[in-house]
């Protein structure tokens, strides 16, 4: 497989379509079935170091699975219930209202939002399944319009880490619709309140150290090589090493707070394949039944609106393209567990039914397939999300993992993972 995937990665680097990029496949015993990395950590610096499996990368929403695991640990300890109202732990969420629209105005500066009280209270399960009603401004036009009407800069949730950045209005009543957003950030606040520890401190103690993930942290470590975030605007890549989340936030939101490496991420994925026990350290972070019943079981009720499940609608082109996960599957064959996007049918050229996966905004994508004992991931650090080159590389990796032929150069279909709308 290395002889097939390596030239594809190198071609993307040579054509300056990506800066540094890596891909790996791992099994439940922690064995790498494939591991390749190439490119540079800063495309604008001729003296920059090379991207490797030990290079530090900002995980963006690949941080969410760690916060989810932390919450599920507390459920297993009897300290948290999925039916608990979030306000039991974070009272300030009770003031969040539903956005119904805006009054007529001539400019964004004079927009007046029309808000009402929600008809239900958000619960822990709603946060875990992204049915609390929260969105992101870069995926939702009304949220973007609201933030601009209040003078907030767009897409700056983690730049300051202020509470106000996450106190955006709901796009639907809690429990009625899947809407991807800052739900996991609020979940991080719940974990922090229950444990009495800053979220990164608890995650380090209860997840990272047991798995031997020594290179994963909420802080950049001095002397460690880091892949700068790159922007691809009008077909030209540029490095922006200044793009980092604050390390002194008011709120440690659980949605995008971690840095890691390919080698460390493989330890997490192999642990989840191994029913919650690390094949390297032998320590468990979740019980097998918790992994099965919460991470690989659909928790979306039948009456929830799933029209946006697996669908990305961009409202800020510099942050994301439009796209869809699992374009070959109808909405009824997609699901969401307490942290992962699920496919209820085998994908045509890849993972089997019952697999889970997700992604990070800077074009990081992963899947975990317990039935086939394989997990895979592509890692880079560039915006916008759903970059066509990276998405196709991820699709090629998945094809290889399951013994399928690679898509040819004239094949513009993006297969199992995403289809531009």
DRENDO-1510 file (C-alpha; in Angstrom, 1 decimal, always signed):
<recs>
REC; n; res; u; v; w
REC; 1; UNK; +0.0; +0.0; +0.0 .
REC; 2; UNK; +2.9; +2.4; +0.7 .
REC; 3; UNK; +4.0; +2.2; -2.9 .
REC; 4; UNK; +0.5; +3.3; -4.0 .
REC; 5; UNK; -0.3; +6.1; -1.5 .
REC; 6; UNK; +3.2; +7.7; -1.2 .
REC; 7; UNK; +3.3; +9.0; -4.8 .
REC; 8; UNK; -0.1; +10.5; -4.4 .
REC; 9; UNK; +1.0; +12.4; -1.2 .
REC; 10; UNK; +4.2; +13.5; -2.9 .
REC; 11; UNK; +2.4; +14.7; -6.0 .
REC; 12; UNK; +0.1; +16.9; -3.9 .
REC; 13; UNK; +3.1; +18.4; -2.1 .
REC; 14; UNK; +5.1; +18.9; -5.4 .
REC; 15; UNK; +2.1; +20.7; -7.0 .
REC; 16; UNK; +1.9; +22.9; -3.8 .
REC; 17; UNK; -1.7; +21.8; -3.3 .
REC; 18; UNK; -0.9; +20.9; +0.3 .
REC; 19; UNK; +2.0; +21.9; +2.7 .
REC; 20; UNK; +2.8; +18.9; +4.8 .
REC; 21; UNK; +0.5; +15.9; +4.8 .
REC; 22; UNK; +0.4; +12.4; +6.3 .
REC; 23; UNK; -1.8; +9.2; +6.2 .
REC; 24; UNK; -1.9; +6.1; +8.4 .
REC; 25; UNK; -3.8; +2.9; +9.0 .
REC; 26; UNK; -3.7; +1.1; +12.3 .
REC; 27; UNK; -5.3; -2.0; +13.9 .
REC; 28; UNK; -6.6; -2.8; +17.4 .
REC; 29; UNK; -3.1; -4.0; +18.5 .
REC; 30; UNK; -1.5; -0.7; +17.7 .
REC; 31; UNK; +0.2; -2.0; +14.6 .
REC; 32; UNK; +0.7; +0.5; +11.7 .
REC; 33; UNK; -0.6; -1.1; +8.5 .
REC; 34; UNK; +0.6; +2.1; +6.7 .
REC; 35; UNK; +2.3; +5.3; +7.8 .
REC; 36; UNK; +3.5; +8.0; +5.4 .
REC; 37; UNK; +4.2; +11.7; +5.7 .
REC; 38; UNK; +5.8; +14.2; +3.5 .
REC; 39; UNK; +6.0; +17.9; +2.7 .
REC; 40; UNK; +6.9; +21.0; +4.7 .
REC; 41; UNK; +5.8; +22.6; +8.0 .
REC; 42; UNK; +5.8; +26.1; +6.4 .
REC; 43; UNK; +5.4; +26.5; +2.6 .
REC; 44; UNK; +6.7; +30.1; +2.8 .
REC; 45; UNK; +9.9; +29.2; +4.5 .
REC; 46; UNK; +12.6; +27.5; +2.4 .
REC; 47; UNK; +14.4; +26.4; +5.6 .
REC; 48; UNK; +11.3; +25.0; +7.3 .
REC; 49; UNK; +11.5; +21.5; +8.7 .
REC; 50; UNK; +9.8; +18.5; +7.0 .
REC; 51; UNK; +6.4; +17.3; +8.1 .
REC; 52; UNK; +6.6; +13.9; +9.9 .
REC; 53; UNK; +4.5; +11.6; +12.0 .
REC; 54; UNK; +6.0; +13.4; +15.0 .
REC; 55; UNK; +5.1; +17.0; +13.8 .
REC; 56; UNK; +2.7; +18.8; +16.1 .
REC; 57; UNK; -0.7; +19.6; +14.4 .
REC; 58; UNK; -3.7; +21.6; +15.7 .
REC; 59; UNK; -6.6; +19.1; +15.8 .
REC; 60; UNK; -9.5; +21.6; +15.5 .
REC; 61; UNK; -12.6; +19.4; +15.9 .
REC; 62; UNK; -10.6; +16.2; +16.2 .
REC; 63; UNK; -10.4; +17.4; +19.8 .
REC; 64; UNK; -14.1; +16.7; +20.2 .
REC; 65; UNK; -13.6; +12.9; +20.7 .
REC; 66; UNK; -11.4; +13.5; +23.7 .
REC; 67; UNK; -14.1; +15.7; +25.4 .
REC; 68; UNK; -16.7; +13.1; +24.5 .
REC; 69; UNK; -14.6; +10.3; +26.1 .
REC; 70; UNK; -14.2; +12.5; +29.2 .
REC; 71; UNK; -17.9; +12.9; +29.5 .
REC; 72; UNK; -18.6; +9.2; +29.0 .
REC; 73; UNK; -16.1; +8.4; +31.8 .
REC; 74; UNK; -18.1; +10.6; +34.1 .
REC; 75; UNK; -21.3; +8.8; +33.0 .
REC; 76; UNK; -19.7; +5.5; +33.8 .
REC; 77; UNK; -18.7; +6.8; +37.3 .
REC; 78; UNK; -22.3; +7.9; +38.0 .
REC; 79; UNK; -21.3; +11.5; +38.1 .
REC; 80; UNK; -23.2; +12.5; +35.0 .
REC; 81; UNK; -26.4; +11.4; +33.2 .
REC; 82; UNK; -27.2; +11.9; +29.6 .
REC; 83; UNK; -30.7; +13.1; +30.6 .
REC; 84; UNK; -29.3; +15.8; +32.9 .
REC; 85; UNK; -30.1; +19.4; +31.8 .
REC; 86; UNK; -26.9; +21.2; +31.0 .
REC; 87; UNK; -27.9; +24.1; +33.2 .
REC; 88; UNK; -27.5; +21.8; +36.3 .
REC; 89; UNK; -23.7; +22.2; +35.7 .
REC; 90; UNK; -23.5; +25.4; +33.6 .
REC; 91; UNK; -26.4; +27.6; +34.7 .
REC; 92; UNK; -25.5; +30.4; +32.2 .
REC; 93; UNK; -26.8; +28.2; +29.3 .
REC; 94; UNK; -30.3; +28.8; +30.5 .
REC; 95; UNK; -30.2; +32.4; +29.1 .
REC; 96; UNK; -29.5; +31.2; +25.5 .
REC; 97; UNK; -32.5; +31.8; +23.2 .
REC; 98; UNK; -33.6; +30.5; +19.8 .
REC; 99; UNK; -32.9; +32.8; +16.8 .
REC; 100; UNK; -36.0; +33.0; +14.6 .
REC; 101; UNK; -34.8; +35.7; +12.2 .
REC; 102; UNK; -34.0; +39.4; +11.9 .
REC; 103; UNK; -36.0; +42.6; +11.6 .
REC; 104; UNK; -35.8; +44.3; +8.3 .
REC; 105; UNK; -32.7; +46.5; +8.0 .
REC; 106; UNK; -30.5; +48.0; +5.4 .
REC; 107; UNK; -27.2; +46.7; +6.8 .
REC; 108; UNK; -25.7; +44.1; +9.0 .
REC; 109; UNK; -24.7; +46.8; +11.4 .
REC; 110; UNK; -28.4; +47.6; +12.1 .
REC; 111; UNK; -29.7; +44.0; +12.1 .
REC; 112; UNK; -32.0; +43.3; +15.0 .
REC; 113; UNK; -32.2; +39.6; +15.9 .
REC; 114; UNK; -35.6; +38.1; +16.7 .
REC; 115; UNK; -35.2; +35.8; +19.6 .
REC; 116; UNK; -37.5; +33.6; +21.7 .
REC; 117; UNK; -37.2; +31.3; +24.6 .
REC; 118; UNK; -36.5; +27.6; +23.7 .
REC; 119; UNK; -39.4; +25.2; +24.1 .
REC; 120; UNK; -37.1; +22.6; +25.8 .
REC; 121; UNK; -33.9; +22.6; +27.8 .
REC; 122; UNK; -30.7; +21.3; +26.3 .
REC; 123; UNK; -29.5; +18.1; +27.9 .
REC; 124; UNK; -26.1; +16.3; +28.0 .
REC; 125; UNK; -27.3; +14.0; +25.3 .
REC; 126; UNK; -28.2; +16.9; +23.1 .
REC; 127; UNK; -24.6; +18.3; +23.5 .
REC; 128; UNK; -23.2; +14.9; +22.6 .
REC; 129; UNK; -25.4; +14.4; +19.5 .
REC; 130; UNK; -25.3; +18.0; +18.3 .
REC; 131; UNK; -29.0; +18.4; +18.8 .
REC; 132; UNK; -28.9; +21.2; +21.4 .
REC; 133; UNK; -29.4; +23.8; +18.6 .
REC; 134; UNK; -26.0; +25.4; +18.5 .
REC; 135; UNK; -24.1; +26.0; +15.2 .
REC; 136; UNK; -20.9; +27.5; +14.0 .
REC; 137; UNK; -20.9; +30.8; +12.1 .
REC; 138; UNK; -18.7; +29.4; +9.3 .
REC; 139; UNK; -21.3; +26.7; +8.7 .
REC; 140; UNK; -24.5; +28.7; +9.3 .
REC; 141; UNK; -25.6; +32.0; +7.7 .
REC; 142; UNK; -28.0; +33.1; +10.5 .
REC; 143; UNK; -25.3; +32.5; +13.2 .
REC; 144; UNK; -22.8; +34.4; +11.1 .
REC; 145; UNK; -25.3; +37.3; +10.7 .
REC; 146; UNK; -26.1; +37.3; +14.4 .
REC; 147; UNK; -22.4; +37.4; +15.4 .
REC; 148; UNK; -21.8; +40.3; +12.9 .
REC; 149; UNK; -24.8; +42.2; +14.2 .
REC; 150; UNK; -23.3; +42.0; +17.7 .
REC; 151; UNK; -19.9; +43.2; +16.5 .
REC; 152; UNK; -18.1; +39.8; +17.0 .
REC; 153; UNK; -15.5; +38.8; +14.5 .
REC; 154; UNK; -16.4; +35.7; +12.5 .
REC; 155; UNK; -14.8; +32.3; +13.2 .
REC; 156; UNK; -12.9; +33.5; +16.3 .
REC; 157; UNK; -14.3; +31.1; +18.9 .
REC; 158; UNK; -10.9; +29.9; +20.1 .
REC; 159; UNK; -8.9; +33.1; +19.5 .
REC; 160; UNK; -10.0; +34.5; +22.8 .
REC; 161; UNK; -11.8; +31.6; +24.5 .
REC; 162; UNK; -14.3; +34.1; +26.0 .
REC; 163; UNK; -17.6; +32.8; +27.2 .
REC; 164; UNK; -19.4; +35.2; +24.9 .
REC; 165; UNK; -17.9; +33.5; +21.9 .
REC; 166; UNK; -19.8; +30.3; +22.6 .
REC; 167; UNK; -23.1; +32.0; +23.8 .
REC; 168; UNK; -24.6; +32.1; +20.4 .
REC; 169; UNK; -28.3; +31.7; +19.9 .
REC; 170; UNK; -29.8; +28.3; +19.0 .
REC; 171; UNK; -30.9; +27.5; +15.5 .
REC; 172; UNK; -33.6; +25.0; +16.7 .
REC; 173; UNK; -35.2; +24.0; +19.9 .
REC; 174; UNK; -33.1; +21.4; +21.8 .
REC; 175; UNK; -33.8; +17.9; +20.8 .
REC; 176; UNK; -35.5; +18.6; +17.5 .
REC; 177; UNK; -32.7; +18.9; +14.9 .
REC; 178; UNK; -29.1; +17.9; +14.2 .
REC; 179; UNK; -27.1; +21.1; +13.8 .
REC; 180; UNK; -23.3; +20.8; +14.1 .
REC; 181; UNK; -21.8; +23.5; +16.3 .
REC; 182; UNK; -20.3; +24.5; +19.6 .
REC; 183; UNK; -22.2; +21.8; +21.6 .
REC; 184; UNK; -18.9; +20.0; +22.5 .
REC; 185; UNK; -17.5; +23.3; +23.8 .
REC; 186; UNK; -20.3; +23.5; +26.3 .
REC; 187; UNK; -19.7; +19.9; +27.1 .
REC; 188; UNK; -16.1; +20.8; +28.0 .
REC; 189; UNK; -17.5; +23.3; +30.6 .
REC; 190; UNK; -19.7; +20.5; +32.1 .
REC; 191; UNK; -16.6; +18.2; +32.4 .
REC; 192; UNK; -14.7; +21.0; +34.1 .
REC; 193; UNK; -17.4; +21.8; +36.5 .
REC; 194; UNK; -17.9; +18.1; +37.6 .
REC; 195; UNK; -14.2; +17.3; +37.9 .
REC; 196; UNK; -13.2; +20.6; +39.4 .
REC; 197; UNK; -10.2; +20.6; +37.0 .
REC; 198; UNK; -9.4; +22.6; +33.9 .
REC; 199; UNK; -10.5; +20.5; +30.9 .
REC; 200; UNK; -7.0; +20.0; +29.6 .
REC; 201; UNK; -5.8; +18.9; +33.0 .
REC; 202; UNK; -8.5; +16.3; +33.3 .
REC; 203; UNK; -8.1; +15.0; +29.8 .
REC; 204; UNK; -4.3; +14.7; +30.4 .
REC; 205; UNK; -4.9; +12.7; +33.6 .
REC; 206; UNK; -7.7; +10.5; +32.5 .
REC; 207; UNK; -7.0; +9.9; +28.8 .
REC; 208; UNK; -3.6; +11.1; +27.5 .
REC; 209; UNK; -1.4; +9.6; +30.2 .
REC; 210; UNK; -3.2; +6.2; +30.4 .
REC; 211; UNK; -2.7; +5.9; +26.6 .
REC; 212; UNK; +0.9; +7.1; +26.6 .
REC; 213; UNK; +0.0; +10.1; +24.4 .
REC; 214; UNK; +2.9; +12.2; +25.6 .
REC; 215; UNK; +2.9; +14.6; +22.5 .
REC; 216; UNK; -0.8; +15.6; +22.9 .
REC; 217; UNK; -1.5; +18.8; +24.8 .
REC; 218; UNK; -3.5; +22.0; +24.9 .
REC; 219; UNK; -0.3; +24.0; +24.7 .
REC; 220; UNK; +2.4; +24.3; +22.1 .
REC; 221; UNK; +5.6; +22.8; +23.5 .
REC; 222; UNK; +8.9; +24.7; +23.1 .
REC; 223; UNK; +11.3; +23.2; +20.7 .
REC; 224; UNK; +8.6; +20.9; +19.0 .
REC; 225; UNK; +8.2; +21.1; +15.2 .
REC; 226; UNK; +4.8; +22.4; +14.3 .
REC; 227; UNK; +2.8; +22.4; +11.1 .
REC; 228; UNK; +1.7; +26.0; +10.5 .
REC; 229; UNK; -1.9; +26.5; +9.5 .
REC; 230; UNK; -2.1; +27.3; +5.8 .
REC; 231; UNK; -4.7; +29.1; +3.8 .
REC; 232; UNK; -5.5; +28.2; +0.2 .
REC; 233; UNK; -7.1; +31.2; -1.3 .
REC; 234; UNK; -7.6; +31.4; -5.1 .
REC; 235; UNK; -5.4; +28.3; -5.5 .
REC; 236; UNK; -2.3; +29.7; -3.7 .
REC; 237; UNK; -1.1; +28.4; -0.4 .
REC; 238; UNK; +0.3; +30.7; +2.3 .
REC; 239; UNK; +1.5; +29.9; +5.8 .
REC; 240; UNK; -0.1; +31.5; +8.9 .
REC; 241; UNK; +1.8; +30.3; +11.9 .
REC; 242; UNK; +0.1; +33.0; +14.0 .
REC; 243; UNK; -3.2; +31.1; +13.8 .
REC; 244; UNK; -3.3; +29.3; +17.1 .
REC; 245; UNK; -5.9; +29.1; +19.9 .
REC; 246; UNK; -5.4; +31.1; +23.0 .
REC; 247; UNK; -3.6; +29.2; +25.8 .
REC; 248; UNK; -5.3; +31.3; +28.5 .
REC; 249; UNK; -9.0; +31.1; +27.7 .
REC; 250; UNK; -11.8; +32.1; +30.0 .
REC; 251; UNK; -13.6; +28.9; +28.9 .
REC; 252; UNK; -11.8; +25.8; +27.9 .
REC; 253; UNK; -14.3; +24.8; +25.2 .
REC; 254; UNK; -14.1; +21.1; +24.4 .
REC; 255; UNK; -14.4; +21.5; +20.6 .
REC; 256; UNK; -11.0; +22.5; +19.3 .
REC; 257; UNK; -8.4; +22.8; +22.1 .
REC; 258; UNK; -5.8; +20.2; +21.5 .
REC; 259; UNK; -2.5; +19.7; +19.5 .
REC; 260; UNK; -1.3; +16.2; +18.7 .
REC; 261; UNK; +0.8; +14.2; +16.3 .
REC; 262; UNK; +0.0; +11.3; +13.9 .
REC; 263; UNK; +1.9; +8.9; +16.1 .
REC; 264; UNK; -0.1; +9.9; +19.1 .
REC; 265; UNK; -3.5; +9.9; +17.3 .
REC; 266; UNK; -2.9; +6.3; +16.2 .
REC; 267; UNK; -2.7; +5.4; +19.9 .
REC; 268; UNK; -6.2; +6.8; +20.4 .
REC; 269; UNK; -7.8; +5.2; +17.4 .
REC; 270; UNK; -6.3; +1.8; +18.1 .
REC; 271; UNK; -7.6; +2.0; +21.7 .
REC; 272; UNK; -11.1; +2.6; +20.5 .
REC; 273; UNK; -10.8; -0.3; +18.1 .
REC; 274; UNK; -9.6; -2.3; +21.1 .
REC; 275; UNK; -12.8; -1.6; +23.0 .
REC; 276; UNK; -11.4; +1.1; +25.2 .
REC; 277; UNK; -8.1; -0.5; +26.3 .
REC; 278; UNK; -4.8; +0.7; +25.0 .
REC; 279; UNK; -2.9; -2.1; +23.3 .
REC; 280; UNK; +0.3; -0.3; +24.1 .
REC; 281; UNK; +0.0; +0.5; +27.8 .
REC; 282; UNK; -2.8; -2.0; +28.8 .
REC; 283; UNK; -4.7; +0.7; +30.5 .
REC; 284; UNK; -8.5; +1.3; +29.9 .
REC; 285; UNK; -10.1; +4.7; +29.4 .
REC; 286; UNK; -13.6; +3.3; +28.7 .
REC; 287; UNK; -15.4; +0.0; +29.4 .
REC; 288; UNK; -16.1; -2.1; +26.3 .
REC; 289; UNK; -19.8; -1.7; +26.7 .
REC; 290; UNK; -19.4; +2.0; +26.8 .
REC; 291; UNK; -17.5; +2.1; +23.6 .
REC; 292; UNK; -20.1; -0.2; +21.9 .
REC; 293; UNK; -23.2; +1.4; +23.3 .
REC; 294; UNK; -22.2; +5.1; +23.2 .
REC; 295; UNK; -19.6; +5.6; +20.5 .
REC; 296; UNK; -20.8; +3.0; +17.9 .
REC; 297; UNK; -24.5; +3.1; +18.5 .
REC; 298; UNK; -26.8; +5.7; +17.0 .
REC; 299; UNK; -28.3; +8.0; +19.6 .
REC; 300; UNK; -30.4; +10.2; +17.3 .
REC; 301; UNK; -34.1; +9.6; +18.0 .
REC; 302; UNK; -36.2; +8.8; +14.9 .
REC; 303; UNK; -38.1; +12.1; +15.1 .
REC; 304; UNK; -35.0; +14.3; +15.0 .
REC; 305; UNK; -34.6; +16.3; +11.8 .
REC; 306; UNK; -31.4; +14.8; +10.2 .
REC; 307; UNK; -31.4; +16.8; +7.0 .
REC; 308; UNK; -28.1; +18.4; +8.0 .
REC; 309; UNK; -26.4; +15.2; +9.2 .
REC; 310; UNK; -23.1; +14.7; +7.4 .
REC; 311; UNK; -23.8; +17.9; +5.3 .
REC; 312; UNK; -21.5; +20.9; +5.4 .
REC; 313; UNK; -23.0; +24.2; +4.2 .
REC; 314; UNK; -20.3; +26.9; +4.1 .
REC; 315; UNK; -21.1; +30.5; +5.1 .
REC; 316; UNK; -17.5; +31.6; +5.1 .
REC; 317; UNK; -15.7; +30.4; +1.9 .
REC; 318; UNK; -12.2; +31.0; +3.4 .
REC; 319; UNK; -13.1; +28.5; +6.2 .
REC; 320; UNK; -14.9; +25.7; +4.3 .
REC; 321; UNK; -16.3; +24.5; +1.0 .
REC; 322; UNK; -19.7; +22.9; +0.7 .
REC; 323; UNK; -19.8; +19.1; +0.9 .
REC; 324; UNK; -21.4; +15.9; +2.2 .
REC; 325; UNK; -20.1; +12.9; +4.0 .
REC; 326; UNK; -21.3; +9.6; +2.6 .
REC; 327; UNK; -22.9; +11.0; -0.6 .
REC; 328; UNK; -23.9; +7.4; -1.6 .
REC; 329; UNK; -26.0; +6.9; +1.5 .
REC; 330; UNK; -29.5; +8.3; +2.1 .
REC; 331; UNK; -30.0; +10.3; +5.3 .
REC; 332; UNK; -31.7; +7.3; +6.9 .
REC; 333; UNK; -28.5; +5.3; +6.6 .
REC; 334; UNK; -26.5; +7.9; +8.4 .
REC; 335; UNK; -26.4; +8.3; +12.2 .
REC; 336; UNK; -24.7; +10.0; +15.0 .
REC; 337; UNK; -23.5; +8.4; +18.2 .
REC; 338; UNK; -22.4; +10.2; +21.3 .
REC; 339; UNK; -19.4; +11.6; +19.3 .
REC; 340; UNK; -19.1; +10.0; +15.9 .
REC; 341; UNK; -20.8; +10.1; +12.5 .
REC; 342; UNK; -22.0; +6.6; +11.7 .
REC; 343; UNK; -22.8; +4.7; +8.5 .
REC; 344; UNK; -25.5; +2.1; +8.8 .
REC; 345; UNK; -24.6; +0.5; +5.5 .
REC; 346; UNK; -21.3; -0.7; +4.0 .
REC; 347; UNK; -19.7; +2.0; +1.9 .
REC; 348; UNK; -19.2; +1.1; -1.7 .
REC; 349; UNK; -15.4; +1.2; -1.6 .
REC; 350; UNK; -14.6; +1.3; +2.1 .
REC; 351; UNK; -15.6; +1.0; +5.7 .
REC; 352; UNK; -18.3; -1.4; +6.9 .
REC; 353; UNK; -21.6; -0.6; +8.5 .
REC; 354; UNK; -21.3; +0.4; +12.1 .
REC; 355; UNK; -18.1; +2.4; +11.6 .
REC; 356; UNK; -17.6; +5.9; +13.1 .
REC; 357; UNK; -15.6; +8.9; +12.1 .
REC; 358; UNK; -15.2; +12.6; +12.0 .
REC; 359; UNK; -12.9; +15.4; +11.0 .
REC; 360; UNK; -11.1; +18.6; +11.9 .
REC; 361; UNK; -11.6; +22.0; +10.1 .
REC; 362; UNK; -7.9; +22.1; +8.9 .
REC; 363; UNK; -8.6; +19.1; +6.7 .
REC; 364; UNK; -8.0; +16.2; +9.2 .
REC; 365; UNK; -10.3; +13.2; +8.6 .
REC; 366; UNK; -10.5; +9.8; +10.3 .
REC; 367; UNK; -12.6; +6.7; +10.5 .
REC; 368; UNK; -12.8; +3.7; +13.0 .
REC; 369; UNK; -14.1; +0.4; +11.7 .
REC; 370; UNK; -14.5; -2.2; +14.5 .
REC; 371; UNK; -16.0; -4.8; +12.2 .
REC; 372; UNK; -12.8; -4.8; +10.0 .
REC; 373; UNK; -10.4; -4.0; +12.8 .
REC; 374; UNK; -9.0; -1.0; +11.0 .
REC; 375; UNK; -8.8; +2.8; +11.5 .
REC; 376; UNK; -7.4; +5.3; +9.1 .
REC; 377; UNK; -6.6; +9.0; +9.1 .
REC; 378; UNK; -5.3; +11.8; +6.9 .
REC; 379; UNK; -3.6; +14.8; +8.7 .
REC; 380; UNK; -2.7; +18.2; +7.4 .
REC; 381; UNK; -3.2; +21.8; +8.5 .
REC; 382; UNK; -4.9; +24.0; +5.8 .
REC; 383; UNK; -8.1; +25.8; +5.1 .
REC; 384; UNK; -10.7; +25.8; +3.7 .
REC; 385; UNK; -12.3; +22.6; +4.9 .
REC; 386; UNK; -13.3; +19.9; +2.4 .
REC; 387; UNK; -10.2; +20.7; +0.3 .
REC; 388; UNK; -10.8; +18.6; -2.9 .
REC; 389; UNK; -7.2; +17.3; -3.0 .
REC; 390; UNK; -7.1; +16.2; +0.6 .
REC; 391; UNK; -10.6; +14.7; +0.5 .
REC; 392; UNK; -9.7; +12.6; -2.6 .
REC; 393; UNK; -6.5; +11.5; -0.9 .
REC; 394; UNK; -8.5; +10.4; +2.1 .
REC; 395; UNK; -10.8; +8.5; -0.2 .
REC; 396; UNK; -7.9; +6.8; -1.9 .
REC; 397; UNK; -6.5; +5.8; +1.5 .
REC; 398; UNK; -9.8; +4.2; +2.4 .
REC; 399; UNK; -10.0; +2.4; -1.0 .
REC; 400; UNK; -6.6; +0.9; -0.4 .
REC; 401; UNK; -7.4; -0.1; +3.2 .
REC; 402; UNK; -10.2; -2.3; +1.9 .
REC; 403; UNK; -8.5; -3.7; -1.2 .
REC; 404; UNK; -10.2; -1.6; -3.8 .
REC; 405; UNK; -8.5; +0.0; -6.9 .
REC; 406; UNK; -7.5; +3.6; -6.7 .
REC; 407; UNK; -9.6; +6.2; -8.5 .
REC; 408; UNK; -8.0; +7.2; -11.7 .
REC; 409; UNK; -6.9; +10.8; -12.5 .
REC; 410; UNK; -10.0; +11.3; -14.6 .
REC; 411; UNK; -12.3; +10.1; -11.9 .
REC; 412; UNK; -13.6; +13.3; -10.2 .
REC; 413; UNK; -16.0; +11.5; -7.9 .
REC; 414; UNK; -14.9; +11.8; -4.3 .
REC; 415; UNK; -16.3; +8.4; -3.5 .
REC; 416; UNK; -17.1; +7.4; +0.1 .
REC; 417; UNK; -16.2; +10.6; +1.9 .
REC; 418; UNK; -17.4; +13.8; +0.3 .
REC; 419; UNK; -19.2; +15.2; -2.7 .
REC; 420; UNK; -19.3; +18.9; -3.5 .
REC; 421; UNK; -22.8; +20.2; -3.7 .
</recs>
